[in-house]
Amino acid sequence: MDKIKTRFAPSPTGYLHIGGLRTALYSFAFAKSKGGNFLLRIEDTDRSRFVPGATERIYEILKIFNLNWDEGPLVGGPNGPYVQSERAKEGIYQNFAQKLVDEGHAYYCFCPPQTKEEIKKEHEGKKISLRDEACRSLSKEEIEKKLKRGIKPAIRLKVPEKEKISFKDFVLRKEVTWESENIDEVMLLKSDGFPTYHLAVVVDDYLMGITHIIRGRDWLPSTPVHLLLFKYLDFSLPEIGHLTDILDPGGGKLSKRKGTVSVEEFLKEGYLPEALLNFIMLLGWAPKDNREIFSLKEFVENFEKGDLQISNPVFNRVKLDWFNGHYIRQKADEELVSLLEPFAPKDAERKTMLKITSLIKDRLVKLSDFKTYTGFFFETPEVDPCLFKDLPYNEHLSEAVAALKEIENWNNEEIQKTLGKLIEKKGWKTGDFYMSFRVALTGSRFTPPVTESAEILGKEETLKRLENLL
């Protein structure tokens, strides 16, 4: 059997979607689990949607998640170049398109290009033919005349009449069949000689030796076109599997309109790569036991394509938060401080950050929560008097100031001991006193442990904040 080779072939049309990262992960894991190779190819044939910088960002994101490719851009390989626009300039696709015309499986189309929207508007309320009958039926002489006049044609696929086209999908685990009359005669080569996605993807998968294609369910409608091209070009057909759609909690397809879907946005929000990757592992793959925590290495060791699920998974943000909190708590404080630096004030001292981090580590869900929990350490908060409600805070704070001033060795143990004696002496309710103390120091009723916070703030700053409210 040939060595397994999978590929991830994103288009640089903007952000990398969570679904795209899952496709890359599963393709990587399947290849590596079988001792095979993982290839990266950039599919940028649609130049109208190309976003400058998106290609480089794809490289960066895959590296962040350690989905390192064996063959492709930046690393090279025997089948380069690995960017389709570069391959088009080398004329790789034109000969294959011409071969299809010569053998009667494609035809020249001299019609001016129209967008799908224009065609729909033009034929509104009418059934649109999937065949370009005018160009499809041109005689050899008519074609020669047009070519001699310098009219540059596009090339369209010629779909056979009354034929069933089918394949076995290894994710769906069933035969999928189409009637040929329902298949569009898509453009394969534009009049400027540039290939469309359909021709380029089939030619490249063959030339690059791809044995297994794992891709999103949204590519399933294009599959009969690709099956015909593999057949007509006499290419060996890779095994193909289409992954489930990832749904939002409402049951709709996960989309930007309903919240964060880009990998980059999740990283900016403070989700750890290993947490996000672990969460994505389980969006369409089921381990043989109830285990949930997997490193990338462990995932590869356990991955079987037969374990890919047929039902659509739901993107559960609460579960993602749970994973992220788990991975945050596994970090050593020193490493976590480095990860938190982008979310902290620029002038924050590392020594102070270490103290704060150990205090709030168990509360963090995302790295970006750092600012929510710790803003009062770096700026004196504005205190809303309503937060004190019916508390006798004036008495609490004035007595606390007097007691705390006597502390010589300012640390959490001494602060707790001093305030404990004060509460006992005055006969106050412990909860009431500490709520007054907490609100005065932090401007909030919900904060990290307050005496530890006072230790970090220091004696001078603590007394200053208490006195400001008297």
C-alpha positions in Angstrom: 0.0 0.0 0.0 1.2 3.5 -0.8 2.3 5.7 2.1 -0.6 7.7 3.5 -0.6 11.4 2.4 -3.2 13.9 3.5 -3.5 17.6 2.8 -4.9 20.8 4.2 -5.7 23.2 1.4 -7.1 26.5 2.7 -8.0 29.5 0.7 -6.5 32.8 1.9 -9.8 34.7 1.8 -9.7 36.0 5.4 -9.6 34.5 8.8 -9.1 30.8 9.4 -12.5 29.3 10.6 -12.7 26.9 13.6 -13.9 24.4 11.1 -10.8 24.9 9.0 -8.6 24.2 12.0 -10.5 21.0 12.7 -10.0 19.9 9.1 -6.3 20.6 9.4 -6.1 18.7 12.8 -7.9 15.6 11.5 -5.9 15.5 8.3 -2.7 15.9 10.3 -3.7 13.3 12.9 -4.8 10.7 10.3 -1.5 11.0 8.4 0.7 10.9 11.5 -1.3 8.0 13.1 -0.4 5.9 10.0 3.2 7.0 9.7 2.3 9.1 6.6 2.9 12.7 5.5 0.8 15.8 5.9 0.9 18.4 3.1 -0.1 22.1 3.1 -1.3 23.7 -0.2 -2.6 27.2 -0.6 -5.7 27.3 -2.9 -5.8 30.9 -4.1 -7.4 30.5 -7.6 -10.2 32.9 -6.7 -8.2 36.1 -6.9 -11.3 38.3 -6.4 -11.5 37.0 -2.8 -7.8 37.0 -2.0 -6.9 38.8 1.2 -3.3 40.1 1.5 -1.5 38.7 4.5 -4.0 35.8 5.0 -1.6 33.2 3.6 1.1 34.2 6.1 -1.4 34.1 8.9 -2.4 30.5 8.0 1.2 29.5 8.3 1.5 31.2 11.7 -1.7 29.7 13.1 -0.8 26.1 12.0 2.6 26.6 13.7 1.0 27.9 16.9 -1.0 24.6 17.1 2.1 22.5 16.2 0.3 21.2 13.0 3.6 21.2 11.2 3.5 20.1 7.5 6.0 17.7 5.9 5.6 19.2 2.5 4.4 22.5 1.3 5.2 26.3 1.4 8.2 27.3 3.4 9.4 23.7 3.8 9.4 22.6 0.2 9.1 19.2 -1.3 9.1 17.3 -4.6 5.8 18.5 -5.9 6.1 22.3 -5.6 5.2 25.0 -5.9 2.5 24.6 -3.3 0.6 27.8 -4.0 -1.9 27.4 -6.8 -1.5 30.8 -8.3 2.2 30.1 -8.7 1.4 26.7 -10.2 -0.9 28.4 -12.7 1.8 30.7 -13.8 3.9 27.6 -14.6 1.1 26.4 -16.9 0.5 23.2 -14.9 -3.3 23.2 -15.4 -3.7 24.2 -19.0 -2.5 21.0 -20.6 -5.0 19.0 -18.5 -7.9 21.2 -19.5 -6.9 20.9 -23.1 -6.7 17.1 -22.8 -10.3 17.1 -21.5 -11.4 19.1 -24.6 -9.5 16.9 -27.0 -11.1 13.8 -25.5 -14.6 15.2 -25.5 -15.0 15.6 -21.8 -14.9 19.4 -21.8 -15.8 22.2 -24.3 -14.8 25.7 -25.2 -17.2 28.4 -23.9 -17.1 31.8 -25.6 -19.9 33.3 -23.5 -19.0 36.5 -21.4 -18.5 35.7 -17.8 -21.4 36.2 -15.4 -21.7 35.9 -11.7 -24.2 33.5 -10.2 -26.1 36.5 -8.9 -26.5 38.0 -12.4 -27.6 34.6 -13.9 -30.2 34.2 -11.1 -31.5 37.7 -11.6 -31.7 37.2 -15.4 -33.6 33.9 -15.0 -35.7 34.9 -12.0 -38.7 32.6 -11.6 -37.4 30.3 -14.4 -35.6 27.0 -14.2 -31.9 27.5 -15.0 -30.3 25.0 -17.3 -27.1 23.5 -16.0 -25.8 23.2 -19.5 -24.4 26.0 -21.8 -26.3 24.6 -24.8 -25.0 27.3 -27.2 -21.3 26.6 -26.7 -21.8 22.9 -26.0 -23.2 22.3 -29.5 -20.8 24.5 -31.5 -19.3 22.7 -34.5 -15.6 22.4 -35.1 -15.8 25.0 -37.9 -17.6 27.5 -35.7 -15.0 27.0 -32.9 -12.2 27.6 -35.4 -13.8 30.8 -36.6 -14.0 32.2 -33.1 -10.5 31.2 -32.3 -9.2 32.9 -35.5 -11.0 36.1 -34.5 -8.9 36.1 -31.3 -11.8 35.3 -29.0 -10.3 33.5 -26.0 -12.6 30.8 -24.6 -13.1 29.4 -21.2 -13.2 25.7 -20.8 -16.2 23.9 -19.2 -16.7 20.4 -18.0 -19.0 18.3 -20.2 -21.2 16.2 -18.0 -22.5 12.9 -19.4 -26.2 12.4 -20.0 -28.3 10.1 -17.7 -25.5 8.7 -15.6 -25.2 7.9 -11.9 -22.1 9.2 -10.3 -21.2 7.8 -6.9 -18.5 7.2 -4.3 -18.1 5.8 -0.8 -17.6 8.5 1.8 -15.4 7.2 4.6 -16.8 9.7 7.2 -20.5 9.2 6.3 -19.7 5.5 5.9 -22.1 5.1 3.0 -22.4 5.4 -0.8 -23.4 8.9 -2.0 -24.9 9.2 -5.5 -25.9 12.0 -7.9 -27.8 11.9 -11.2 -25.7 13.6 -13.9 -28.6 15.9 -15.0 -28.3 17.6 -11.6 -24.6 18.3 -12.0 -23.5 21.8 -13.2 -21.1 22.0 -16.1 -18.7 24.1 -14.2 -15.9 26.2 -15.6 -12.5 24.5 -15.4 -10.3 27.1 -17.0 -11.1 30.8 -17.4 -10.6 32.7 -20.6 -7.4 34.2 -19.2 -5.9 30.7 -18.7 -6.3 30.7 -15.0 -7.8 27.5 -13.5 -10.9 27.4 -11.3 -10.9 25.5 -8.0 -12.4 22.4 -9.5 -9.7 21.7 -12.0 -6.8 22.8 -9.8 -7.8 20.7 -6.8 -8.1 17.5 -8.7 -4.9 18.0 -10.7 -3.0 18.9 -7.6 -4.3 16.1 -5.4 -3.2 13.7 -8.2 0.2 15.2 -8.9 1.0 15.6 -5.1 0.1 12.0 -4.4 -2.8 12.6 -2.0 -4.2 9.3 -0.8 -7.0 10.6 1.6 -9.0 13.8 1.4 -10.6 15.0 4.6 -12.7 18.2 4.0 -15.8 20.0 5.2 -19.4 18.9 4.4 -19.8 22.1 2.4 -17.6 20.5 -0.3 -19.9 17.5 -0.8 -22.0 19.1 -3.6 -18.8 19.7 -5.6 -17.7 16.1 -5.3 -19.4 14.7 -8.4 -17.6 17.2 -10.5 -14.3 16.1 -9.0 -15.2 12.4 -9.4 -15.8 13.0 -13.1 -12.4 14.8 -13.5 -10.5 12.1 -11.7 -12.2 9.6 -14.1 -11.7 11.6 -17.3 -8.1 12.4 -16.5 -7.4 8.8 -15.7 -6.2 9.7 -12.2 -6.4 7.3 -9.3 -9.2 8.3 -6.9 -8.2 9.2 -3.3 -10.4 8.1 -0.5 -12.7 11.0 0.4 -14.5 11.9 3.6 -16.7 14.9 4.4 -16.7 16.1 8.0 -19.9 17.1 9.9 -21.0 20.7 10.1 -20.2 22.4 13.5 -23.5 23.9 14.8 -24.1 26.8 17.1 -26.2 26.2 20.3 -29.3 27.2 18.4 -28.9 24.4 15.9 -27.7 26.6 13.0 -24.4 26.3 11.2 -21.6 28.1 13.1 -21.2 31.5 11.5 -19.5 34.8 12.1 -23.0 36.5 12.3 -23.6 34.6 15.5 -20.3 35.1 17.3 -16.6 34.3 17.3 -15.7 31.7 14.7 -12.1 32.6 13.7 -9.2 30.9 15.3 -7.4 34.2 15.6 -10.2 35.8 17.6 -10.2 33.0 20.1 -6.5 33.3 20.6 -6.9 37.1 21.1 -9.6 36.5 23.7 -7.1 34.5 25.7 -7.9 30.9 24.8 -4.8 28.7 25.0 -3.8 26.8 21.8 -3.7 23.5 23.6 -7.2 24.1 25.1 -8.7 25.2 21.8 -7.2 22.2 20.0 -8.3 19.7 22.7 -11.9 21.1 22.4 -11.9 20.9 18.6 -10.6 17.3 18.7 -14.0 16.3 20.2 -16.1 18.2 17.6 -16.7 15.3 15.4 -14.4 12.6 16.8 -15.3 10.2 19.7 -12.7 8.4 21.7 -13.4 4.8 22.7 -13.8 5.8 26.4 -15.1 8.9 28.1 -11.7 10.5 28.3 -11.7 14.2 27.3 -8.1 15.5 27.9 -5.7 14.8 25.0 -2.4 16.3 24.1 -1.8 16.5 20.3 0.6 13.5 20.6 -2.1 11.5 22.5 -4.7 12.4 20.0 -2.6 11.2 17.1 -1.9 7.9 18.9 -5.7 7.4 19.4 -7.0 8.7 16.1 -8.9 6.4 13.8 -10.9 7.7 10.9 -13.6 5.1 11.7 -14.2 7.1 14.9 -15.2 10.2 13.1 -18.9 11.0 13.9 -21.8 11.3 11.5 -24.0 13.6 13.6 -23.3 17.3 13.7 -21.5 18.5 16.9 -22.6 21.6 18.8 -20.0 24.3 19.6 -20.5 24.6 23.4 -18.7 27.7 24.6 -19.1 26.6 28.3 -17.2 23.4 27.5 -14.5 25.4 25.8 -14.2 27.6 28.8 -13.9 24.5 31.0 -11.0 23.2 28.8 -9.3 26.5 28.9 -9.6 26.8 32.7 -8.2 23.3 33.1 -5.1 24.1 30.9 -4.5 27.5 32.6 -4.4 25.7 36.0 -1.8 23.2 34.6 0.6 26.1 33.9 3.5 27.0 36.2 3.1 30.5 37.5 6.2 31.7 35.7 4.9 30.5 32.3 1.4 31.8 33.0 2.8 35.3 33.8 4.4 35.4 30.4 1.2 34.4 28.7 -0.7 37.1 30.7 1.6 40.0 29.8 -0.4 41.0 26.7 -3.4 41.4 28.9 -1.7 43.4 31.7 -0.6 47.1 31.9 2.7 47.7 30.1 4.4 49.0 33.3 3.3 46.0 35.4 6.3 44.6 37.2 6.9 40.9 36.8 7.4 40.3 40.5 4.0 41.9 41.2 2.5 39.9 38.3 3.7 36.6 39.9 2.0 37.4 43.2 -1.2 38.4 41.5 -1.2 35.4 39.2 -0.9 32.9 42.0 -3.8 34.6 43.6 -6.2 34.5 40.7 -5.0 31.4 38.7 -8.0 29.2 39.9 -10.5 31.9 38.8 -9.3 32.5 35.3 -11.3 31.1 32.4 -9.6 33.1 29.7 -6.3 35.0 29.8 -8.3 38.1 29.0 -10.1 37.7 32.4 -6.9 38.9 34.0 -7.9 42.6 33.5 -11.4 41.9 35.0 -10.1 40.4 38.2 -7.0 42.6 38.6 -7.7 46.1 37.4 -7.7 47.4 41.0 -4.1 46.4 41.5 -2.9 48.8 38.9 -5.4 51.7 39.2 -7.3 53.1 42.2 -10.9 52.1 41.6 -13.9 54.5 41.7 -16.1 53.1 44.5 -19.8 53.3 44.1 -21.3 54.0 47.6 -24.3 51.7 46.7 -21.9 48.7 47.0 -21.8 49.2 50.7 -25.6 48.9 51.0 -26.5 48.9 54.7 -23.0 48.2 56.0 -21.6 50.5 58.7 -18.5 51.0 56.5 -17.4 54.2 58.1 -16.9 52.5 61.4 -15.4 49.4 59.7 -12.9 51.4 57.7 -11.8 54.0 60.4 -11.1 51.2 62.9 -9.3 49.1 60.3 -7.1 52.1 59.4 -6.1 52.5 63.0 -5.4 48.8 63.5 -3.5 48.3 60.2 -1.2 51.3 60.9 0.3 49.3 63.8 1.5 46.5 61.5 5.3 46.6 61.1 5.8 43.5 59.0 3.2 43.9 56.2 2.1 40.4 55.0 -1.1 38.4 54.6 -0.6 36.5 57.9 -0.2 39.8 59.9 -3.1 41.5 58.1 -5.4 38.6 58.8 -4.4 38.3 62.4 -4.8 42.1 63.0 -8.2 42.3 61.4 -9.4 39.1 63.1 -8.6 40.6 66.5 -10.4 43.8 65.5 -13.5 42.0 64.4 -13.6 39.9 67.6 -13.0 43.0 69.8 -15.8 45.0 68.1 -18.2 42.1 67.9 -18.8 42.6 64.1 -20.1 40.1 61.7 -17.0 38.8 59.8 -18.7 38.8 56.5 -20.0 42.4 56.9 -16.6 43.8 57.8 -14.7 42.0 55.0 -17.3 43.2 52.5 -16.7 46.9 53.6 -12.9 46.2 53.4 -13.2 44.5 50.0 -15.3 47.2 48.4 -13.1 50.0 49.7 -9.9 48.4 48.4 -11.2 47.0 45.0 -14.4 48.8 44.1 -16.1 45.5 43.7 -17.9 42.8 45.8 -16.3 40.0 43.8 -12.5 39.9 43.9 -9.6 37.7 44.7 -8.9 37.0 48.4 -8.9 40.5 49.9 -6.1 40.2 52.6 -3.7 38.7 50.0 -4.7 41.6 47.7 -3.9 44.1 50.5 -0.5 42.5 50.9 0.2 42.9 47.2 -1.1 46.5 47.2 1.2 47.4 50.1 0.6 49.2 53.4 0.7 52.7 52.0 -1.7 52.1 49.1 -4.1 50.1 51.3 -4.3 52.8 54.0 -4.7 55.5 51.4 -7.7 53.8 49.8 -9.4 53.2 53.1 -8.8 56.8 54.2 -10.1 58.2 51.0 -13.6 56.8 51.8 -13.7 58.3 55.3 
